[in-house]
């Protein structure tokens, strides 16, 4: 939806919040793949602090971490 006055999109700050959550989540998954679990947890925690819906990927990340060790 376009803003009627200046042509900006109407996503507002929620789009930026989702983008930050996605960036932190992807960084966390990257570090899980690299088996750097402490770093992965820090990025996942940052994603959780931005938006709590990231809880949905916690079980798969935990399964990968437990199976790797």
JORAQUI-V534825 format. One record per residue. N is the residue number from 1. SS is DSSP state (@ for helix, = for strand, . for the rest). PSI is psi in whole degrees, 0 to 359 (NA if undefined). NEAR is the number of other ideal C-beta (glycine too) atoms within 10 Angstrom. Layout:
BEGIN
N:SS:PSI:NEAR / N:SS:PSI:NEAR
END
This chain:
BEGIN
1:.:130:6 / 2:=:143:9 / 3:.:129:11 / 4:.:336:8 / 5:.:321:6 / 6:.:6:6 / 7:.:5:7 / 8:.:154:10 / 9:=:154:9 / 10:.:20:10 / 11:.:329:13 / 12:@:205:10 / 13:@:340:7 / 14:@:327:10 / 15:@:322:11 / 16:@:327:11 / 17:@:316:13 / 18:@:323:14 / 19:@:318:12 / 20:@:316:15 / 21:@:317:19 / 22:@:318:14 / 23:@:314:14 / 24:@:321:21 / 25:@:314:21 / 26:@:322:12 / 27:@:319:17 / 28:@:317:26 / 29:@:320:18 / 30:@:313:13 / 31:@:334:19 / 32:@:317:22 / 33:@:323:11 / 34:.:0:10 / 35:.:34:12 / 36:.:79:14 / 37:@:327:19 / 38:@:315:7 / 39:@:319:15 / 40:@:318:21 / 41:@:323:16 / 42:@:317:15 / 43:@:320:20 / 44:@:320:23 / 45:@:319:13 / 46:@:319:17 / 47:@:320:24 / 48:@:321:17 / 49:@:332:12 / 50:@:314:19 / 51:.:124:16 / 52:@:354:10 / 53:@:350:12 / 54:@:350:20 / 55:@:335:11 / 56:@:334:8 / 57:@:0:15 / 58:@:313:12 / 59:@:313:9 / 60:@:322:11 / 61:@:320:19 / 62:@:320:13 / 63:@:315:10 / 64:@:318:15 / 65:@:318:14 / 66:@:319:9 / 67:@:335:7 / 68:@:333:10 / 69:.:NA:6
END
